[in-house]
Amino acid sequence: MATYEKPDGKAKPWSGRFTEPATDLVRRYTASVGFDRRLAEHDIEASVAHARMLQAIGVIGKSDLAAIEKGLAQVRAEIRAGAFPWSEAHEDVHLNIERRLTELAGEAGKRLHAGRSRNDQVATDTRLYLRAAIDQSQALVKALQRALLDLAEAHADTVMPGHTHLQVAQPVTFGHHLLAYFEMLARDAQRLADCRKRVNRLPLGAAALAGTSLPIDRLMVAKELGFDGVCENSIDAVSDRDFAIEFCACAALVMTHLSRFCEEIVLWMSPRFGFIELADRFCTGSSIMPQKKNPDVAELVRGKTGRVNGHLVALLTLMKGQPLAYNRDNQEDKEPLFDAVDTLTMSLAVFAEMLSGIKVNREAMESAARQGHATATDLAEYLVKKGVPFREAHEAVAQAVRYAESRGRSLAELKPAELQRFAPAAARDVHAALTLEGSVNSRSHLGGTAPARVKAAIAKARKSLA
């Protein structure tokens, strides 16, 4: 059976099996080079390691290896210079690079693909790419954590209302509030580090699915590429994308934490709160309302969270119905993964910058903390210290709050004699427990909001980032 020829006179590497070429529509539909060219540097890196291994086991000669390394170096230079002749006719990043290498290195270029398949090749490239992306993401998370610590340190004693159900609950310090996000990001960093361990396994050598009869040395390739080990099962190595799904899950959690913070920034910047002012460079105006200053960066981070969540669901759906081993469905893993990486890294970078442009209105925060009887729990705990059972103290304070509200006053404005109507144990020192400063300072236990504890937590956090 004759091999068909493409119009450019160059046959597909697998064309010997077919009697007719794919139509232009099919070619456009199945091509991935438009997006997987992002893997080019990693493809070259893995190809060099593979070639060195082939030479070490005697499959190719030293002259072949030299020609391959020289050719791939030129391919890398052309790609970096934007001069590489990418072609949709060659489907993907792998065939484009192989085609150009063969033009440059001749017969040696044709020997490179021995002992491997595009199946294990793309799995390797994607893992190399994702490993680098995780390292970048971890660095950006740390940079954001440092920005949080700087802001928290400046406001370790700034009192603000803590909320539950978006209702005033208890006084906290702004520094303590910010440290909550530091802890979320710390867990995010741990998840990314843990994900990296499972990403950093070499699929190359699995070939199409069953391995190869050539006497390859997978451990040599793994060591050269910086992998911690190899994928132990050849079928699993080429067929699963759980490492990409796991990264997207980590990314979705990071974005969820950023989104929650953004929601608060949007609220705090509203005149109804007036807690903060964002620098102009992180805001935009309105085309019709000249007075507007909109927190668009925060809103966009909040919005892009849905985008990353969607990529996670897309990859889960992509994998759920695939039989073993490799299927062409897996071509669809890259665009969601690439966009999740881009969205995460850009969001982390802009968020850290945005924090540096926050101006805090201490007076507005403190004024808000004086509303909603924020120290009611402090009064209940004051009574507990006087020997009153907590449930009785709770009921007494609830009645005192109702009494204060009926007279348009705050709990802290009631006189000791008035409080004693509901809580006979209340003494003249009761008002010390009802002040904002007394409230936050009294919470000096580990993890508490007392300024001294916040400063200690910041010092400990800085050491963890060193």
Phi, psi and omega in degrees: 000130183285149175276131179282155180245139174287161180305331180277004177084007182242125183278154171297152180293344179245017191285347182299340182278344192246155181257352178210151180281163173292149177289164178301323179296314179296319180299316180293322184291323186267346182292141178237000185297338179298333179239330184278359174298343175301336181275004190304310182299320180289325178296319179293316179302314180291324180294321178297315180297319179296317180296319180296323177292317179300323178290321181296328181264003174086012180282326174233158181272173180297323180292323176298314180299317180298318181293320179295313181296318178295316181296316180293327176297321179290321177300315179299317180297319179295320180295314181295329180275354182075021183252005183287135183277073178298140181221129176294335179297338180260016167069295191222179182297325185292311182289328176297314180291319180297319179298315180292322178299318180295323176298324184275322187252355178066224184302326180300323179296328180287341182276344188298326188280001178300132175081009178216165179230162173297338180296309178281337179294311182290325177296321178292313180301317182294321178293320176298316179298314185290325177301315178295322180294322178295317179300318178294317180296319179297320178296322179289324176298316179297319179298321178293320178299319179296320178297321177297317181295321178298315180291320180295321181295323179291342184229037180296335181242013176281118184273137178218164176282131168275145185240148160229141185059022184062021174251148180302129183246290181214156176291140172223171173264150180297323178300319179296319178300316181294325181294339175298320178288328175302316181295320177300315180292328177298318177292323176300317179297321178296319179296318179297318179297320180290320177299320182301325180300321182277335174291323191277054176233138186275120173276334187305135186111342176286342183056224183290315176191336189250007185085200183219154177279351177289147184280061186289158178242091184292325181294326176298314180295317180300316180296316181296325182270359177079021176279149179285340181180193181246157170291125191283339182238125187295325180292313178297323185302323184261346193256336185258153176232030181297333178294324177288321177297317180298318178298316180296327175295317176299315181297320180297322178291318176301312182296325177297319178294318177297322182295320178298317178296319179297322178300320179291321178300317179298315178295312183298329182280343178296143177303336178295333174256300180067027183285325184223165171231129177270144176300147184304328185292349179252013183230165174227167179256193180247146179284348182235332183252102188294343183275349190287144170223100189262136180280064189295325180298314178297320180294322181289321175300317178300318181289321183290345175300319177298328179295313180291319175303319179297322179295323177299313180295322180298316181290322176299318180292323178302320187271339195296335184246013185273126171283160176287143009252254183289143173226153183295342174311325187294347172300333183279005179280337193283315182298315175297318181295313181299317182290325177297318177298312181299314183295316180297309185294319179292321180295317179297317182295314183289329180294317179299319177294320181298322179299326180290345180256019180266128173250124186266134175263092184300319183297318180295320179297313181294320179299318179294326180292339179279354181264160174074019177053050187297338182261018180301319179295326177298321178296318179298317181288329173301316180293323177300318178296337178273003177100001180281130176303143187302318182297323177291320178297318179301313181295319180297316181292322178299320178292322178295321177297316179297321178296315180297317181295325180293342180249009177067032181236164175270164179301320182292343181272352178286142178282155179307322180296323179291318179296326181293341176298331182252330183225089183303338182284349181294128181247186184293339180277006186298325185292338176298330179280344184262357178279154178297316181296316179298322180297306184291323181293332182286343182266067187258013178283171179301124181088002182276175187264001179302137181309320179297320178292322179297316180296321178294320179295322179295316179300317179295320180295320179298320179297324181293338181266351185292000000 
